[in-house]
C-alpha cells in the first residue's frame, strides 16, 4: 500500500510540474502575442502573471510536502533499524511525535511489508518492531541515495 501511495505521489508531483510548466509557457506565449496592443498586454499581464505565481507557489508547497513525508517515513524506518527491541513509543520519543500518530504510520509501514510487529515478552501491551528483509534493503538503498551528491553540487 505504501509503495502504491509513494508511486501515486511521485506521479502527482510530475503531473503538477507538467501542468505548471505548460501553464507558464502558454501564458508567456499569450503575453508575446499581445505586445502589439499596450491595453491587451496590460490586461493579460495582470491576469497571467499572478496566476502563474500562485500556481507555482502551490506546486512548490506540494512538492516540499511530498518530500518531507518521504523523509519522515524513511526516518521512522531508520529508528526501527537502529534501536534494538524498538517499540512505537521509542520511535515517538526519538522523533518527538505522538504515540498515536506514530502507531498509525507504523501500521502503514507494516502493511507495506517493510516491518513487522513481534510480541514483547517484557510487556504484553506493546509490540517489538523489526524491519523485514525488504525494509532493510529499502533502507540501505535510500541511504546510498541520500549519501550521493547531486551531479551539480560536487566541489572541485
C-alpha positions as CSV (number, residue, x, y, z in Angstrom):
1,X,0.0,0.0,0.0
2,X,2.8,2.4,0.9
3,X,4.6,1.7,-2.3
4,X,1.4,2.4,-4.3
5,X,1.0,5.6,-2.3
6,X,4.6,6.7,-3.0
7,X,4.2,5.9,-6.7
8,X,1.0,7.9,-6.9
9,X,2.6,10.8,-5.0
10,X,5.6,10.8,-7.4
11,X,3.1,10.6,-10.4
12,X,1.2,13.5,-8.9
13,X,4.3,15.6,-8.4
14,X,5.3,15.0,-12.1
15,X,1.8,15.9,-13.2
16,X,1.8,19.1,-11.1
17,X,5.1,20.2,-12.6
18,X,3.9,19.5,-16.1
19,X,0.7,21.5,-15.6
20,X,2.7,24.4,-14.1
21,X,5.2,24.5,-16.9
22,X,2.5,24.2,-19.6
23,X,0.5,27.0,-17.9
24,X,3.6,29.2,-17.6
25,X,4.7,28.6,-21.2
26,X,1.1,29.2,-22.5
27,X,0.9,32.4,-20.5
28,X,4.2,33.7,-21.8
29,X,3.2,32.9,-25.4
30,X,-0.1,34.8,-24.9
31,X,1.8,37.8,-23.5
32,X,4.1,37.7,-26.5
33,X,1.2,37.8,-28.9
34,X,-0.4,40.7,-27.0
35,X,2.6,43.0,-27.2
36,X,1.3,44.9,-30.2
37,X,-1.5,46.3,-28.0
38,X,-0.5,48.0,-24.8
39,X,-4.0,47.6,-23.4
40,X,-4.2,43.9,-24.2
41,X,-0.7,43.3,-22.9
42,X,-1.5,45.0,-19.5
43,X,-4.8,43.1,-19.2
44,X,-3.2,39.8,-19.9
45,X,-0.1,40.5,-17.7
46,X,-2.3,41.4,-14.7
47,X,-4.1,38.1,-15.2
48,X,-1.4,35.7,-16.3
49,X,1.5,36.7,-14.0
50,X,-0.4,36.4,-10.7
51,X,-2.0,33.2,-11.8
52,X,1.4,31.7,-12.7
53,X,2.8,32.9,-9.4
54,X,0.0,31.3,-7.3
55,X,0.1,28.0,-9.3
56,X,3.9,27.9,-9.0
57,X,3.7,28.5,-5.2
58,X,1.1,25.8,-4.7
59,X,3.2,23.4,-6.8
60,X,6.3,24.2,-4.8
61,X,4.5,23.8,-1.4
62,X,3.1,20.4,-2.5
63,X,6.5,19.2,-3.7
64,X,8.1,20.1,-0.4
65,X,5.2,18.5,1.5
66,X,5.7,15.3,-0.5
67,X,9.5,15.3,0.1
68,X,9.1,15.8,3.8
69,X,6.6,12.9,4.1
70,X,9.1,10.6,2.3
71,X,11.9,11.7,4.6
72,X,9.8,11.3,7.7
73,X,8.8,7.7,6.7
74,X,12.5,7.0,6.0
75,X,13.5,8.4,9.4
76,X,11.0,6.1,11.2
77,X,12.3,3.1,9.4
78,X,15.9,4.1,10.4
79,X,14.8,4.4,14.0
80,X,13.4,0.8,13.9
81,X,16.7,-0.3,12.4
82,X,18.9,1.4,15.0
83,X,17.1,0.7,18.3
84,X,17.2,-2.9,19.4
85,X,13.8,-4.0,20.7
86,X,12.2,-0.9,19.2
87,X,8.6,-0.1,20.2
88,X,6.2,2.5,18.7
89,X,6.8,4.5,21.9
90,X,10.6,4.6,21.2
91,X,10.0,6.0,17.7
92,X,7.6,8.6,19.0
93,X,10.1,9.6,21.7
94,X,13.1,9.7,19.3
95,X,11.2,11.8,16.7
96,X,9.2,14.0,19.2
97,X,5.8,12.9,17.9
98,X,2.7,11.4,19.5
99,X,2.5,7.7,20.1
100,X,-0.9,7.5,18.4
101,X,0.2,9.2,15.3
102,X,3.4,7.2,15.2
103,X,1.4,4.0,15.6
104,X,-0.7,4.8,12.6
105,X,2.4,5.4,10.5
106,X,4.0,2.2,11.7
107,X,0.7,0.4,10.7
108,X,1.3,1.7,7.1
109,X,4.9,0.7,7.1
110,X,3.9,-2.7,8.3
111,X,1.2,-3.0,5.7
112,X,3.7,-2.2,3.0
113,X,5.8,-5.1,4.2
114,X,8.8,-3.1,5.4
115,X,8.5,-4.0,9.1
116,X,6.8,-6.5,11.4
117,X,5.5,-6.4,14.9
118,X,6.6,-9.2,17.3
119,X,5.3,-9.9,20.8
120,X,7.1,-8.1,23.6
121,X,8.0,-10.7,26.2
122,X,8.5,-7.9,28.8
123,X,5.2,-6.1,28.2
124,X,2.1,-7.7,26.6
125,X,0.6,-4.3,25.9
126,X,3.3,-3.4,23.4
127,X,5.0,-5.0,20.4
128,X,8.6,-5.0,19.3
129,X,9.3,-3.8,15.8
130,X,11.8,-5.0,13.3
131,X,12.5,-4.3,9.7
132,X,11.8,-7.1,7.2
133,X,14.4,-8.1,4.7
134,X,12.6,-5.8,2.2
135,X,12.6,-3.0,4.7
136,X,16.4,-3.4,5.3
137,X,17.0,-3.5,1.6
138,X,14.9,-0.3,1.0
139,X,16.6,1.5,3.9
140,X,20.1,0.6,2.5
141,X,19.2,1.8,-1.0
142,X,17.7,5.0,0.4
143,X,20.9,5.6,2.5
144,X,23.0,5.3,-0.7
145,X,20.8,7.7,-2.5
146,X,21.0,10.2,0.4
147,X,24.7,9.8,0.7
148,X,25.4,10.5,-3.0
149,X,26.0,14.2,-4.0
150,X,23.8,15.5,-6.8
151,X,25.8,16.0,-10.0
152,X,25.9,19.8,-9.8
153,X,26.9,20.0,-6.2
154,X,30.3,18.5,-6.2
155,X,33.2,20.6,-5.0
156,X,36.1,20.7,-7.4
